């Protein structure tokens, strides 16, 4: 389909009469060449003079009222572009600019916009009409500005034709957020909606409910007024009056309307709070007049003028009352301050603003800094002719501090953000293109680009070293944090007690509840070992029951003691089942007390056996007397076990074990038994260890007993296994974390239980089953006789050696008459213990058997 193309010849825009179409140099405020040109719109002058011709012609008239604050805004744009050019952001690509003065007039801004949209590198400055501008190459790639929302809306409607990006640095009208009407408009400041909502909230919280409001008669003022009325009603705030001022200074009725509004304020004496949505020049005239009329109120300032130096430097401005305002976010503008200090070094041949500023500055040489802005403004009302000279340049250099003090940090920062946002967008487009060529990309492509790539869900924005909030890096959310939207400023924290999230998560996951379950492979293995131990206990019990009257069983303390010990082993093996499965209060309290009491009872029984063995084979009369006094089996068992019962009872009463929900692990919830009191738990285990150590000492002293009766040696081994197991348990238990903590204690219980069971009963079972020939009364007595004979010989030799050392060696007559007292005791012992042997070998035994008390055997 053929496209209809209409070529429109651009007219020359100058300050005099029309001339042939050429570059309107008189209209450009500042320019700099580059591979990519960015346009700028700033209201550097407050108004445009009215035409005196009749009939009125379509001419752009001369602009007057030089505004220092807006002049600084243009310098902020130039500085930001130069900063990018001097950095590595756009390597090999230079940004240029064309800045135009809108003179606070929509018509002038539209004229500048026409030039922005004119075809690139066209000598006739033409704007082509097309049905599709996708491949159209305009003069500039993007536009920054304008400051006022009314002008911005008009410019944006024209730029929408080519979807040229327009970045606003001060336009806050809420309607500009409508992407249907303004698809190519972007901004670095929030809309008025948030500011107005904050104002209404402030008024309501301050207790003010009867206020006035003053706005401008344009889209910005009307939209702000409508939004404020809605927010005021929502906060129960009543509006006493609503006054409107003409939007532009070119309107001659402004002064009349200001007087009328101030008279209204005086009449409404009960209204002490006034909300002001005006431009700086409106507020300047309003406050000057209010000071003359001695009006003192509370003024709520919009971001347009809340921090304006032009307002704060009004003489006697404090007389108007108090001002509470809202402003833009501030950033670090120290580099801009440095730029201002070297402003005299900036090339001025293509910057008419510098020429004009220097000219006004020269005319106000002897004016103080506090009055300099007003002097420049007043001086710019007249027609001037600039003549450069050395005195002007020197004066220009000396007054740079004035500019630094006059800069508004919020607006300067917003302009810097706008320029750098475009810079990063261009960088992204130029990564795969040669941007030194003018047709590298079309303006509308930048709208699809951002300063930084979009952060996906699971990531958050991390501000880089740049001060610009639009430029950031994407960082993955750490563990236990998530983000479920794009470009989230921070990750959200999961509820650590119930949920978790992996790195770069888009949601939180519910923690799994863990404990040592019955079907866990380790739990099954431990249960099999426990069941096997119970089977061993039952088998040993059966073997001992069927061999009740054999010497091996009788020498083990009898079936009653053996049954008690076997029952303790059974309970110890059974107690391991309480460590497996979901912890309950009952199981937590039962498992430790059951193990502690049953194991203590087991050690107490073994202790009596060790004491009995030591008593039976003791050769020291004093030790034998002490052991005989000490040996009270039932009392020992009940006392030792009773102490443990008391310990466990106190534990259960004052600090009983309970079920604890451990949420300290990142991904799981551990259900575990909290022991209640580590002191009580340690006391229980420590008491068992003391009994085991005493038992070990007694058994160790009797380790050299006869081969077939050497139970003490095996008890010693059993106690050693117990000590090794529990000494190893302490560091492992202290460092193990999670659901396998109970398994550690089960393993130690099984090791110590198996060790004592095997050392105490398995050797006897071996003798009963495999060595039946030595499990007879006669064989047993012969073994004792052999051991006793060896012991008497050793004692006789020891006595002879001792007498020889004392020089009093005597021959001992061991006659068969038995007159010696020692041998008489031997006969008594013989009669008590070895009756059967005495009948067979009376003479032999009476000559050789030593004094010995083994009646307990």
C-alpha positions in Angstrom: 0.0 0.0 0.0 1.4 3.3 -1.1 2.0 5.8 1.7 0.8 9.3 1.3 3.6 11.6 2.1 3.1 15.3 2.6 6.2 17.5 3.0 5.7 20.5 5.2 8.2 23.2 4.9 9.4 24.5 8.2 9.4 28.2 8.8 12.3 30.2 10.3 11.9 31.0 13.9 13.7 34.2 14.8 13.1 37.2 16.9 12.7 39.6 14.0 10.7 39.3 10.7 10.5 36.1 8.6 13.3 35.0 6.5 13.9 32.0 4.1 13.7 28.6 5.8 17.0 27.7 7.4 18.2 26.5 10.8 16.5 28.7 13.4 19.7 29.5 15.4 18.0 32.3 17.2 15.5 29.8 18.6 18.0 27.3 20.0 19.1 28.1 23.5 22.0 25.7 23.7 23.4 23.0 21.4 26.2 20.5 21.1 26.9 18.0 18.3 27.0 14.3 18.7 26.2 10.9 17.2 22.9 10.9 19.1 21.0 14.1 19.8 18.7 14.5 22.9 16.3 17.4 22.9 15.5 19.6 26.0 12.6 21.8 26.8 13.0 24.3 29.7 11.0 27.4 30.7 14.1 29.6 31.1 12.0 32.8 30.7 8.8 33.4 32.6 6.7 34.8 29.7 6.6 35.9 26.1 5.9 39.5 25.2 2.6 40.1 23.5 2.6 41.1 19.9 1.8 44.7 19.2 1.1 44.1 15.5 -2.4 44.2 14.1 -3.6 42.0 12.7 -1.6 39.6 14.9 0.8 37.4 13.1 2.0 33.8 13.8 5.3 34.9 15.3 7.2 33.9 18.4 7.9 37.0 20.3 10.7 37.9 22.5 10.8 36.1 26.0 11.6 38.0 29.2 12.0 37.2 32.9 15.2 35.1 33.1 14.8 32.4 35.7 18.0 31.4 37.5 16.5 28.1 38.8 15.5 26.9 35.4 18.8 28.1 33.9 20.5 25.7 36.5 18.2 22.9 35.3 19.5 23.3 31.7 23.1 23.2 33.1 22.2 20.0 35.0 21.1 18.4 31.7 24.3 19.6 30.0 26.4 18.4 32.9 24.8 14.9 32.9 25.3 14.5 29.2 29.0 15.5 29.5 29.4 13.1 32.4 28.1 10.2 30.2 30.4 11.3 27.3 33.4 11.3 29.6 32.6 7.8 31.0 32.6 4.4 29.5 28.9 4.0 29.5 28.6 4.7 25.7 32.1 3.8 24.5 32.8 5.5 21.2 29.4 7.1 21.0 28.9 10.8 21.9 25.6 12.3 23.0 24.7 15.7 21.7 21.9 18.0 22.8 19.5 20.7 21.5 17.9 22.7 24.3 15.0 25.1 23.7 13.4 27.8 25.8 9.6 27.3 26.0 9.2 30.7 27.6 6.5 29.1 29.8 4.2 29.1 26.7 2.6 26.1 25.0 2.9 27.6 21.6 6.7 28.1 21.9 7.1 24.5 23.2 5.1 23.2 20.2 7.4 25.1 17.8 10.4 23.4 19.4 8.6 20.0 19.2 8.1 20.5 15.5 11.8 20.9 15.1 12.5 17.8 17.2 10.2 15.8 14.9 11.7 17.2 11.7 13.5 14.7 9.5 17.1 14.1 10.3 19.7 15.7 8.1 17.2 17.6 6.1 18.3 21.0 5.0 14.7 22.2 4.6 13.7 21.4 8.2 10.7 19.3 7.1 8.3 17.1 9.0 6.9 14.2 7.0 3.4 12.8 7.4 3.3 9.1 7.3 1.0 6.2 8.2 3.8 4.4 9.8 6.7 6.1 11.5 8.5 2.9 12.5 11.4 3.6 10.2 11.2 7.4 10.3 14.4 9.1 11.5 13.7 12.4 13.3 16.2 15.1 14.3 16.4 13.9 18.0 16.1 10.5 19.6 14.4 11.6 22.9 13.2 14.7 24.7 13.7 15.8 28.3 11.1 18.1 29.7 9.1 20.2 29.9 8.8 21.2 33.5 5.2 22.3 33.7 2.5 19.6 33.3 0.3 21.8 31.0 3.1 22.2 28.5 4.2 18.6 28.9 0.8 17.3 27.9 0.7 19.3 24.7 4.2 18.3 23.7 3.6 14.7 24.6 0.5 14.5 22.3 2.7 15.6 19.4 5.6 13.2 20.3 3.1 10.3 20.5 2.8 10.5 16.8 6.3 9.0 16.4 6.4 7.4 19.9 9.4 9.5 20.7 10.4 9.0 24.4 9.7 12.1 26.5 11.1 12.0 30.1 9.6 14.5 32.5 11.6 15.7 35.4 9.0 17.9 37.1 5.6 17.2 35.5 3.6 15.6 38.2 0.0 15.7 36.9 -1.7 12.4 37.6 -3.2 12.2 34.1 0.3 11.8 32.6 0.4 8.2 34.0 -2.3 7.2 31.5 -0.4 5.1 29.0 -3.3 5.1 26.6 -3.2 8.9 26.1 0.5 9.4 26.8 2.2 6.1 25.7 5.7 7.6 25.2 5.8 9.7 28.3 8.0 8.7 31.2 9.1 10.6 34.3 11.5 10.5 37.2 9.1 12.0 39.8 6.0 10.5 41.3 2.5 11.7 40.3 0.5 14.2 42.3 -1.8 11.5 43.6 0.8 10.4 46.2 1.6 14.0 47.2 -2.1 15.0 47.5 -2.9 11.9 49.5 0.0 12.8 51.9 -1.3 16.4 52.1 -4.8 15.3 53.1 -3.4 12.9 55.6 -1.1 15.5 57.1 -4.1 17.9 57.5 -6.3 15.3 59.1 -3.6 14.2 61.5 -2.9 17.8 62.5 -6.6 18.4 63.4 -7.3 20.9 60.7 -10.8 20.5 59.1 -11.5 24.0 57.6 -9.1 25.0 54.9 -8.7 26.9 51.6 -7.1 25.9 48.4 -5.5 28.0 45.5 -4.7 26.4 42.1 -3.9 27.4 38.6 -6.4 27.5 35.7 -4.9 24.7 33.7 -4.9 20.9 33.4 -2.4 20.6 36.3 -4.3 22.9 38.7 -7.8 21.4 37.9 -6.6 17.8 38.2 -4.8 18.6 41.5 -8.0 20.3 42.8 -10.3 17.4 41.9 -8.0 14.9 43.4 -7.5 16.9 46.6 -11.3 17.3 47.0 -11.7 13.5 46.9 -8.9 13.0 49.4 -10.1 15.7 51.7 -13.6 14.2 51.9 -12.0 10.8 52.7 -10.2 12.4 55.6 -13.2 14.4 56.9 -11.6 17.8 55.8 -13.9 20.6 54.6 -12.8 23.2 52.0 -13.9 26.7 52.8 -13.0 28.2 49.4 -11.4 27.2 46.1 -9.6 30.0 44.2 -8.0 29.8 40.8 -5.2 32.0 39.2 -4.5 32.3 35.5 -1.9 29.8 34.5 0.5 32.1 32.6 2.1 35.4 33.4 1.2 36.8 30.0 -2.3 37.0 31.3 -2.7 40.6 32.5 -5.4 39.7 35.0 -3.1 37.9 37.4 -2.4 40.8 39.6 -6.1 41.6 39.9 -6.9 37.9 40.8 -4.2 37.8 43.4 -5.7 40.9 45.2 -9.1 39.3 45.1 -7.8 36.0 46.6 -6.0 37.8 49.4 -9.1 39.7 50.2 -11.0 36.4 50.3 -8.4 35.0 52.7 -8.8 38.1 55.0 -12.6 37.7 55.0 -12.4 34.0 55.8 -10.8 34.6 59.2 -11.4 31.1 60.5 -9.4 29.6 57.7 -5.8 29.3 58.9 -4.6 26.6 56.6 -4.3 27.2 52.8 -3.1 24.6 50.3 -1.3 26.1 47.3 -0.9 24.4 43.9 0.8 27.2 42.0 4.0 27.8 40.0 6.9 29.7 41.5 6.2 33.0 39.9 2.6 32.8 41.1 3.7 32.2 44.7 6.3 34.9 44.5 3.7 37.6 43.6 1.2 36.1 46.0 3.5 36.2 49.0 4.9 39.6 48.3 1.4 40.9 48.2 0.4 38.9 51.4 3.4 40.4 53.2 2.2 43.9 52.3 -1.3 43.0 53.6 0.1 41.5 56.9 -1.6 38.1 56.2 -0.2 35.3 58.4 -1.4 31.7 57.8 -0.3 28.1 57.5 0.6 27.4 53.9 0.8 23.8 52.5 3.2 23.8 49.6 3.3 21.6 46.6 6.5 20.2 45.2 6.5 23.0 42.5 7.7 25.7 45.0 8.3 24.1 48.4 12.1 24.3 48.1 12.4 27.2 45.6 15.2 29.6 46.6 13.2 32.3 44.8 10.5 32.0 47.4 12.7 31.5 50.5 14.7 34.7 49.6 11.7 37.0 49.5 12.3 39.9 51.9 10.4 39.4 55.2 9.0 36.1 54.0 8.7 34.8 57.6 5.9 37.3 58.1 3.5 35.2 56.0 3.4 32.5 58.7 4.6 28.9 58.4 5.1 26.8 55.3 4.9 23.0 55.3 5.8 21.5 51.9 6.5 18.3 50.0 9.4 17.9 47.7 11.2 15.4 45.4 13.7 12.9 46.6 17.2 14.4 46.8 20.4 12.8 45.5 24.1 13.5 45.5 24.7 16.6 43.3 28.3 17.3 44.5 29.6 16.7 41.0 27.2 19.3 39.7 28.5 21.8 42.2 32.0 21.1 40.9 30.7 21.7 37.4 29.3 25.1 38.4 32.7 26.1 39.9 34.2 25.6 36.4 31.3 27.0 34.5 33.5 29.7 33.0 35.4 26.9 31.2 32.3 25.7 29.4 32.3 26.6 25.7 29.8 29.5 25.2 29.8 29.9 21.5 26.8 27.6 21.1 25.2 28.4 24.4 23.1 31.5 24.3 22.0 31.0 27.9 25.6 31.5 29.2 25.8 34.7 27.1 22.6 36.0 28.5 23.4 35.1 32.1 26.8 36.7 31.9 25.2 39.9 30.5 22.7 40.1 33.3 25.4 39.3 35.8 27.4 42.2 34.5 24.5 44.6 34.9 24.1 43.4 38.6 27.8 43.5 39.5 27.4 45.4 42.7 24.2 43.6 43.9 24.4 41.2 46.9 23.9 37.5 46.3 20.6 37.6 48.2 19.2 40.2 45.7 21.0 38.9 42.6 18.2 36.7 41.4 15.6 39.5 41.4 18.1 41.9 39.9 18.7 39.5 37.0 15.0 38.9 36.6 14.2 42.6 36.5 17.1 43.3 34.1 15.9 40.7 31.7 12.6 42.5 31.2 14.4 44.9 29.0 15.9 44.4 25.5 19.6 43.7 25.8 22.5 43.5 23.5 25.3 41.2 24.6 28.9 42.4 24.3 31.5 40.0 25.5 34.4 41.5 27.4 37.0 40.5 30.0 35.3 42.2 32.9 32.1 40.3 32.3 33.9 36.9 32.1 35.8 37.8 35.3 32.6 38.7 37.1 30.9 35.6 35.8 33.7 33.5 37.4 33.5 35.3 40.7 29.7 34.7 41.2 29.6 30.9 40.8 28.9 30.4 44.5 25.6 32.2 43.9 24.5 29.5 41.4 25.5 26.7 43.7 23.3 28.1 46.5 20.4 28.6 44.1 20.4 25.0 42.8 17.3 22.9 43.9 18.7 19.5 44.8 15.5 17.6 44.1 15.0 18.9 40.6 18.7 18.7 39.7 18.6 15.0 40.8 15.5 14.4 38.8 17.1 15.8 35.6 20.2 13.7 36.2 18.0 10.6 36.5 16.2 11.4 33.3 19.5 11.8 31.3 21.1 8.7 32.7 17.9 6.7 32.1 18.2 7.6 28.4 21.9 6.9 28.5 21.4 3.4 29.8 18.6 2.7 27.3 20.8 3.8 24.5 23.6 1.6 25.8 21.4 -1.4 25.7 20.4 -0.6 22.1 23.9 0.0 21.0 25.4 -3.3 22.3 24.6 -5.0 18.9 24.5 -1.9 16.7 26.8 0.8 15.4 25.4 3.8 17.1 27.9 6.1 15.4 25.6 5.9 12.5 22.5 8.1 12.8 20.1 5.4 11.6 21.2 2.8 14.2 17.9 2.8 15.9 14.5 4.6 15.9 13.3 6.7 18.9 10.4 4.4 19.7 12.8 1.5 20.3 14.1 3.2 23.5 10.6 2.8 25.1 11.2 -0.9 25.1 14.6 -0.5 26.8 15.4 0.4 30.4 18.4 1.7 32.3 18.7 -1.8 33.6 17.2 -5.1 32.6 14.0 -6.1 34.3 14.5 -8.2 37.4 12.5 -11.4 37.2 10.6 -12.9 40.1 13.0 -14.5 42.5 15.3 -11.5 42.2 15.5 -8.0 43.6 16.9 -4.7 42.5 20.3 -3.7 44.0 21.3 -0.1 43.6 24.7 0.3 41.9 27.2 2.9 42.6 25.3 5.2 40.5 23.0 7.5 42.4 20.1 6.9 39.9 17.3 4.8 41.2 16.4 3.7 37.6 19.8 2.0 37.2 20.4 -1.1 39.2 21.6 -4.7 39.2 19.5 -7.8 39.7 20.4 -9.9 42.6 19.0 -13.3 43.5 16.9 -13.5 46.6 18.9 -15.2 49.4 17.7 -18.3 51.1 14.5 -18.0 53.0 13.5 -14.9 51.0 11.4 -14.6 47.8 10.0 -12.2 45.3 6.9 -12.9 43.2 6.8 -9.8 41.0 9.2 -8.2 38.5 11.5 -5.4 39.6 10.8 -5.8 43.3 13.0 -3.4 45.4 13.6 -6.0 48.0 12.9 -9.7 48.7 10.2 -10.7 51.2 11.1 -12.8 54.2 9.5 -16.1 54.7 8.1 -17.1 58.1 11.2 -18.9 59.3 9.2 -21.0 61.7 6.9 -22.6 59.2 8.3 -21.9 55.7 11.5 -21.8 53.7 12.7 -20.8 50.3 15.7 -21.7 48.2 17.9 -19.1 46.5 16.1 -17.1 43.8 12.7 -18.4 44.9 9.3 -17.0 43.8 7.4 -18.4 46.7 7.8 -19.9 50.2 7.5 -23.6 50.7 6.1 -25.2 53.8 8.8 -26.9 56.0 8.6 -30.6 56.3 8.2 -32.0 59.8 11.0 -34.6 60.4 11.7 -37.1 63.2 13.2 -40.5 63.3 10.4 -42.4 61.6 9.8 -46.2 61.9 10.4 -46.9 58.3 13.7 -45.0 58.2 16.5 -47.4 57.1 18.7 -46.5 60.2 15.7 -46.9 62.5 14.9 -50.3 61.0 18.5 -51.5 61.5 18.5 -50.3 65.1 15.2 -52.0 65.8 16.5 -55.2 64.3 19.5 -55.0 66.6 17.3 -54.3 69.6 15.0 -57.3 68.7 18.0 -59.5 68.3 19.2 -58.4 71.7 15.8 -59.3 73.2 16.1 -62.7 71.6 19.5 -63.2 73.1 18.1 -62.3 76.5 15.3 -64.9 76.1 17.7 -67.6 74.9 20.1 -67.0 77.8 17.2 -67.1 80.2 16.1 -70.5 78.8 19.6 -71.9 78.9 20.1 -70.9 82.5 16.6 -72.2 83.5 17.3 -75.6 82.0 20.7 -75.7 83.8 19.6 -74.4 87.1 21.6 -76.8 89.3 24.9 -76.7 87.4 27.9 -75.1 89.1 28.1 -72.4 86.4 24.6 -71.1 87.1 25.0 -71.4 90.8 28.3 -69.5 90.7 26.6 -66.7 88.8 24.7 -65.7 91.8 21.8 -68.0 91.3 18.8 -67.9 89.0 17.2 -65.0 90.8 20.0 -62.5 90.2 20.5 -63.8 86.7 16.8 -63.2 86.0 17.0 -59.7 87.4 20.0 -58.8 85.2 18.4 -60.4 82.1 15.2 -58.4 82.8 17.2 -55.2 82.9 18.8 -56.1 79.6 15.4 -56.8 78.2 14.1 -53.4 79.4 17.2 -51.6 78.0 16.7 -53.1 74.6 13.0 -52.3 74.7 13.6 -48.7 75.8 15.2 -48.0 72.4 11.7 -48.2 70.7 10.7 -45.1 72.7 13.4 -43.1 70.8 11.8 -43.9 67.4 8.6 -42.4 66.0 6.8 -39.1 66.5 7.9 -37.7 69.8 5.1 -37.5 72.4 5.2 -36.3 76.0 4.8 -39.8 77.3 7.6 -41.3 75.2 9.9 -38.4 76.0 9.5 -38.9 79.7 9.5 -42.7 79.6 12.6 -43.4 77.4 15.2 -41.8 79.6 13.8 -42.9 83.0 13.2 -46.5 81.7 16.8 -46.7 80.5 18.2 -45.0 83.5 16.5 -47.1 86.2 16.8 -50.4 84.3 20.5 -49.9 83.5 21.2 -48.8 87.1 19.5 -52.0 88.4 21.6 -54.0 86.0 24.9 -52.4 87.2 23.8 -52.7 90.8 23.4 -56.5 90.4 26.7 -56.9 88.7 28.3 -54.8 91.5 27.1 -57.3 94.1 28.6 -60.1 92.0 31.9 -58.3 91.8 31.9 -57.7 95.5 31.0 -61.3 96.1 33.9 -62.5 94.0 36.4 -60.2 95.7 35.1 -61.4 99.1 35.4 -65.1 98.2 39.0 -64.9 97.1 40.4 -62.3 99.4 43.6 -63.3 101.4 43.8 -60.1 103.4 42.0 -60.6 106.7 41.3 -56.9 107.1 40.0 -56.4 103.6 38.0 -59.6 104.0 36.4 -58.3 107.2 35.5 -55.0 105.5 34.1 -56.7 102.5 32.1 -59.1 104.6 30.6 -56.1 106.5 29.9 -54.3 103.2 28.4 -57.3 101.3 24.6 -56.9 101.7 23.3 -57.8 98.2 19.7 -56.8 98.6 20.5 -53.6 100.5 23.1 -52.7 97.8 20.7 -53.3 94.9 17.8 -51.4 96.5 20.0 -48.5 97.7 21.8 -48.0 94.3 18.6 -48.3 92.3 16.6 -46.2 94.7 19.0 -43.3 94.3 18.5 -43.4 90.6 14.7 -43.6 91.0 14.9 -40.4 93.2 17.0 -38.6 90.6 14.6 -39.5 87.8 11.5 -38.6 89.9 12.9 -35.2 90.7 13.7 -34.8 87.1 10.1 -35.6 86.0 8.7 -33.3 88.7 10.7 -30.2 88.2 12.0 -30.3 84.6 10.4 -33.1 82.7 11.4 -33.8 79.1 8.9 -32.4 76.6 8.3 -32.3 72.9 10.1 -29.4 71.2 9.5 -28.0 67.8 12.9 -27.1 66.5 12.7 -24.5 63.7 16.3 -23.5 63.6 17.1 -25.6 60.5 16.4 -23.8 57.2 14.2 -26.3 55.4 12.7 -28.7 58.0 11.0 -28.7 61.3 12.5 -31.2 63.7 10.2 -32.7 66.3 12.4 -33.8 69.1 12.4 -34.5 72.8 13.9 -31.7 74.8 15.4 -33.2 77.9 14.1 -30.5 80.1 17.2 -30.2 82.2 20.7 -31.0 80.9 21.8 -31.1 84.6 19.3 -33.8 85.4 20.2 -35.8 82.3 23.9 -35.5 83.1 23.3 -36.5 86.7 21.4 -39.6 85.7 24.2 -40.7 83.3 26.9 -39.6 85.7 25.4 -41.7 88.5 25.4 -44.8 86.3 29.0 -44.1 85.4 30.0 -43.9 89.1 28.4 -47.3 89.8 30.0 -48.8 86.7 33.4 -47.5 87.8 33.1 -49.0 91.3 32.0 -52.3 89.7 35.0 -52.1 87.4 37.4 -51.6 90.3 36.0 -54.6 92.2 36.0 -56.8 89.1 39.5 -55.7 88.2 40.9 -56.8 91.6 39.4 -60.3 91.0 40.6 -60.7 87.4 43.2 -63.5 88.2 40.6 -66.1 89.4 40.5 -69.6 88.1 40.1 -70.0 84.3 36.7 -71.6 84.4 35.5 -69.2 87.1 37.0 -66.0 85.8 33.7 -64.0 85.7 35.5 -60.9 87.1 37.6 -60.6 84.0 34.6 -60.5 81.7 32.8 -58.0 84.0 35.9 -55.9 83.6 35.7 -56.1 79.8 32.0 -55.3 79.9 32.6 -52.2 82.0 35.4 -51.1 79.6 33.0 -51.4 76.7 30.4 -49.3 78.6 33.0 -46.6 79.3 34.3 -46.4 75.7 30.7 -46.2 74.4 29.5 -43.4 76.6 32.7 -41.4 76.5 32.4 -41.5 72.7 28.7 -40.6 73.0 29.2 -37.2 74.8 31.0 -35.3 71.9 28.9 -37.0 69.2 25.6 -36.2 71.0 26.7 -32.6 71.5 27.6 -32.0 67.9 24.8 -34.0 66.1 21.8 -32.0 65.0 18.6 -33.1 63.4 16.3 -36.1 63.4 19.2 -38.6 63.9 20.1 -37.3 67.5 17.9 -40.1 69.1 19.7 -42.7 66.9 23.0 -41.7 68.5 21.7 -42.5 72.0 20.1 -45.8 70.7 23.5 -46.9 69.3 25.3 -46.2 72.6 22.6 -48.0 74.6 22.9 -51.0 72.2 26.7 -51.1 72.4 26.8 -50.9 76.2 24.0 -53.3 76.6 25.4 -55.8 74.2 28.9 -55.4 75.7 27.7 -56.2 79.3 25.3 -59.0 78.1 28.0 -60.7 76.0 30.7 -60.4 78.7 28.4 -61.5 81.5 26.4 -64.4 80.1 27.9 -65.6 76.8 31.1 -67.2 78.4 28.8 -69.1 80.8 26.5 -70.2 78.0 29.5 -71.5 76.1 30.6 -73.6 79.1 27.1 -74.9 79.6 26.7 -75.9 75.9 30.2 -76.7 74.7 32.1 -77.6 77.9 29.7 -79.8 79.8 32.6 -82.0 81.1 33.9 -79.1 83.3 30.4 -78.0 84.3 30.3 -80.7 87.1 30.7 -80.4 90.8 33.8 -82.5 91.0 35.5 -80.7 88.1 34.6 -77.4 89.7 36.1 -78.4 93.1 39.2 -79.7 91.5 39.7 -76.4 89.8 39.3 -74.6 93.1 41.7 -77.1 94.8 44.3 -76.5 92.1 44.0 -72.7 92.3 44.1 -72.8 96.2 47.2 -75.1 96.2 49.0 -72.6 93.9 48.0 -69.7 96.1 49.2 -71.4 99.4 52.6 -72.2 97.9 53.0 -68.6 96.8 52.1 -67.4 100.3 54.6 -69.8 102.0 57.4 -68.7 99.8 56.5 -65.1 100.4 56.7 -65.7 104.2 60.0 -67.6 104.0 61.5 -64.8 102.0 60.3 -62.2 104.5 61.8 -64.2 107.5 65.1 -64.6 105.7 65.3 -60.9 105.2 64.8 -60.3 108.9 67.7 -62.7 109.8 65.2 -64.9 111.7 64.7 -67.9 109.4 62.9 -70.9 111.0 61.8 -74.2 109.7 58.1 -74.7 109.7 57.0 -78.2 110.6 54.0 -79.0 108.7 53.1 -82.3 110.4 49.9 -84.2 109.9 48.8 -83.6 113.5 47.6 -80.1 112.6 48.7 -78.4 115.7 49.3 -75.1 113.9 46.3 -72.7 114.1 46.5 -71.9 110.4 46.1 -75.4 109.4 43.4 -75.9 111.9 41.5 -73.0 110.1 42.2 -74.8 106.9 40.6 -77.9 108.2 37.5 -76.0 109.3 37.3 -74.4 105.9 37.8 -77.8 104.3 35.1 -79.2 106.4 32.6 -76.4 105.3 33.4 -76.2 101.6 35.0 -79.4 100.4 33.1 -82.1 102.3 33.0 -84.3 99.3 36.7 -83.9 98.6 37.6 -84.5 102.3 35.9 -87.9 102.2 38.0 -88.9 99.2 41.3 -87.3 100.1 41.2 -86.5 103.8 44.9 -86.9 104.5 46.1 -85.2 101.4 43.9 -82.2 101.8 44.7 -81.8 105.5 48.4 -81.6 104.7 48.2 -79.2 101.8 45.0 -77.0 101.8 45.7 -73.4 102.9 43.6 -71.3 105.2 40.9 -70.0 103.0 37.4 -68.7 103.3 35.3 -69.5 100.3 32.1 -70.5 102.0 30.2 -68.0 99.9 31.1 -70.1 96.9 
